[in-house]
Amino acid sequence: MSDAIGIDLAPYASQGENGEMQIELIVPSVHCAGCIGRIERKLQAEPDIVRARLNLGSKRLVLAWKGDRTRASELAQQVVALGYDIHPVNDLTAEDKDATGKTLLRAIAVAGFAAGNIMLLSVSIWSGADETTRILFHWISALIALPAVLYAGRPFFRSAFRALLAKSLNMDVPISLAVLLATGMSLYETLQGGTHTYFDAAVTLLLFLLVGRYLDFRMRARARAVAGNLLNIDIKSVTILVDGKESVVGVADVVPGMEIRLVAGDQVPFDGKITAGSSEFDRALLTGESMPELLAPGATIHAGTINLSGPVTMLVKAVGKDTVLAEIVRLMEDAEQGRAKYVRIADRAAQIYAPLVHLVAVLTFAGWMWVTGGDWHTALLAATAVLIITCPCALGLAVPAVHVAACGRMLNKGVLVREGAGLEKLSEIDTVIFDKTGTLTLGTPNLVSSHSPDEVANVAGLARNSRHPLSRAICAALADGASIPEYDSIVDAPGQGLEGRLEGIVARLGNAEWCGVPVEIDESETRTGLWFRRGDDAPVHFAFEDSLRVGAKEAIVEFQSAGIDCILLSGDRDNVVESIAQAVGISKWQARCLPADKVARVKSLQDAGHKVFMVGDGINDAPALAAAHTSISPGKAADISRATAGFIFLGARLDPVFDAFETATRAASLVRQNFALAIAYNLIAIPVAIAGLATPLVAAIAMSSSSILVTLNALRIGVGRRQTLKSDASRSAPSVLNRSSTMVEPG
């Protein structure tokens, strides 16, 4: 068995927690939900299989079975028997990953060249060329079309062959038959000196289908690349402690149970627990919050967080794929599997449509053979016309044509559409979940208390020695050309603040206790922030605020007016989240949410029958963005969030999020109209083709006309749109909310 695969897979299998064997494999030639269904059904039919799940986005197949390692190659052979390539995850080279994209690009180039030249020749023929010229142009068209069809049609021919091999049908089967029959009949007509050929229809159909398949491939490839890069923390070596002695080792050599040293500025490569030292950590990668958190001995620490201030010793608990960061990627892939199930609805419709088309074509051929007394030429022309006229172009364009028009309109509103089915899903939502920091708010603290330029410059001289977000906010508030003093003897006290000397006088910047602020003064302040004190001078308070996005409150009002329930989930503290929820008018909120908590909330709502629209920006939001019915992220969000979200909105305003929902609702109505037009076309055109009243050329023209009709209907996306609730306040400056905390973040 392993010889057919080309490699023995037993060494790649490992034992799972429940004692079963498991392996992860890549199936690069999977491109649709039908492929997933065939592979999973084949594997799940094996008696010892515990789990067989194939993810369309990552093309990763996870197998678990009861038995020994040698079973891995036998199970993989079941996939090979269906006509698919399969590789171990670590054995798939960059060349393998890029082969599909290069193949599609070459096929597009060939089909585009052929379609352009054949169309020019066809125009000359349609313009009334004499017989000699017509025959010559038909032969030239044949010489161009035959190799082009054979080369550019390979992705569809292979897919159709695999479907037939598995004794099933997909949409590539009637497409392949229509292309091959149109080409074959055109060649026959050319050999006979006939009047009509259909090379242009066959090659042009291939061109448009190839472009659509390449765009889908690129979207999925980008999502896979970003998700994979998330796990590749750029750390080559770490300092470990063995019997109190330090030594440097490669990251790959670290195993759970080792102790490592982290200094200020280090990114944490593993999950573990702090055993010595205290420091502030930037946990935005996991929580989405820009404010650092003070972690002391006994605190849990995760891969991807950044040590901001002091040295600590960490006991390693999990490495590589066992870290929380890796779990985020797995959560995303599980959510993508849910999307694949949604897509299967369309695939099942195609499974009904495809055999019906074939049956009608066969019956047409048989009927004309009987009527004409065995005239196979007439019968085949009628059957070919049926296949061409029923080619699901209008049906296939019913959704994409509207999506293109809607995407153009949304782009004008500052929203980019990334997910193919995103518009359809967005029109179905009944619940919106908002993240806080970076989504409802801008996520950047700003200095708002009044201070002279000299005061700000004096404090900035000390603040620039820290990576703390509030220190950076002070530096950002400097006036142009300000003279910044040089402090010496800098001390960074984790969780407290900075200390330095200027002209021999000690100055401190940090929390109230660190700066010696009397309790009665501290409690009288309505805003938290930083304190600065130099020598015996009176302490000076610096206040910061995070601003709401422009249009945030108005967008939520519009969603609620449309009957959409709004929820706020955040990793921040209760009091901060509550203040933001009250400011924007959201009554349902939850604080201190980890990535798994957000996913759990999304799934619980969806299990209750709700369609959830997730709005988030951080890496910690990525699993929830993937799990939701559909999702949107701001343009400045983390790469993996933008790659996961179905939509991206640009700029600092939030109201385009509601504009996207309104456009999607209008698009859903037009899609239903287009489906009605496509069905009406088939009800009229199919009987005409069966009756022999349409040659393949007329069938091709009718098919094109139906496509034009649904396209024109799609362009009505901007007509009759509902007026939304836009108040003058939505165009005003952002509301000032969300007071930032001191350097000490409560647990």
Sequence and secondary structure as in RCSB ss.txt:
>XXXX:A:sequence
MSDAIGIDLAPYASQGENGEMQIELIVPSVHCAGCIGRIERKLQAEPDIVRARLNLGSKRLVLAWKGDRTRASEL
AQQVVALGYDIHPVNDLTAEDKDATGKTLLRAIAVAGFAAGNIMLLSVSIWSGADETTRILFHWISALIALPAVL
YAGRPFFRSAFRALLAKSLNMDVPISLAVLLATGMSLYETLQGGTHTYFDAAVTLLLFLLVGRYLDFRMRARARA
VAGNLLNIDIKSVTILVDGKESVVGVADVVPGMEIRLVAGDQVPFDGKITAGSSEFDRALLTGESMPELLAPGAT
IHAGTINLSGPVTMLVKAVGKDTVLAEIVRLMEDAEQGRAKYVRIADRAAQIYAPLVHLVAVLTFAGWMWVTGGD
WHTALLAATAVLIITCPCALGLAVPAVHVAACGRMLNKGVLVREGAGLEKLSEIDTVIFDKTGTLTLGTPNLVSS
HSPDEVANVAGLARNSRHPLSRAICAALADGASIPEYDSIVDAPGQGLEGRLEGIVARLGNAEWCGVPVEIDESE
TRTGLWFRRGDDAPVHFAFEDSLRVGAKEAIVEFQSAGIDCILLSGDRDNVVESIAQAVGISKWQARCLPADKVA
RVKSLQDAGHKVFMVGDGINDAPALAAAHTSISPGKAADISRATAGFIFLGARLDPVFDAFETATRAASLVRQNF
ALAIAYNLIAIPVAIAGLATPLVAAIAMSSSSILVTLNALRIGVGRRQTLKSDASRSAPSVLNRSSTMVEPG
>XXXX:A:secstr
 HHHHTS  GGG EE TTS EEEEEE TT  SHHHHHHHHHHHHTSTTEEEEEE TTT EEEEEESS TTHHHHH
HHHHHHTT   EEGGG  HHHHHHHHHHHHHHHHHHHHHHHHHHHHHHHHHTT  HHHHHHHHHHHHHHHHHHHH
HHTHHHHHHHHHHHHTT   THHHHHHHHHHHHHHHHHHHHHT S   HHHHHHHHHHHHHHHHHHHHHHHHHHH
HHHHHT     EEEEEETTEEEEEEGGG  TT EEEE TT B  SEEEEEE  EEEE HHHH   S EEE TT E
E TT EE SS EEEEEEE GGGSHHHHHHHHHHHHHHHHHHHHHHHHHHHHHHHHHHHHHHHHHHHHHHHHTTS 
HHHHHHHHHHHHHHT THHHHHHHHHHHHHHHHHHHHTTEEE  TTHHHHHTT  EEEE IIIIIB    EE S 
  HHHHHHHHHHHTT   HHHHHHHHT  TT      EEEEEETTTEEEEEETTEEEEEESTTTTT  HHHHHH 
SS EEEEEETTS  EEEEEEEEB BTHHHHHHHHHHTT EEEEE SS HHHHHHHHHHHT  EEE S  HHHHHH
HHHHHHHTT  EEEE  SGGGHHHHHHSSEEEEETTS HHHHHH SEEE SSBSTHHHHHHHHHHHHHHHHHHHH
HHHHHHHHHHHHHHHTT   HHHHHHHHHHHHHHHHHHHGGGGTT       GGGGS   EEEE   SS   
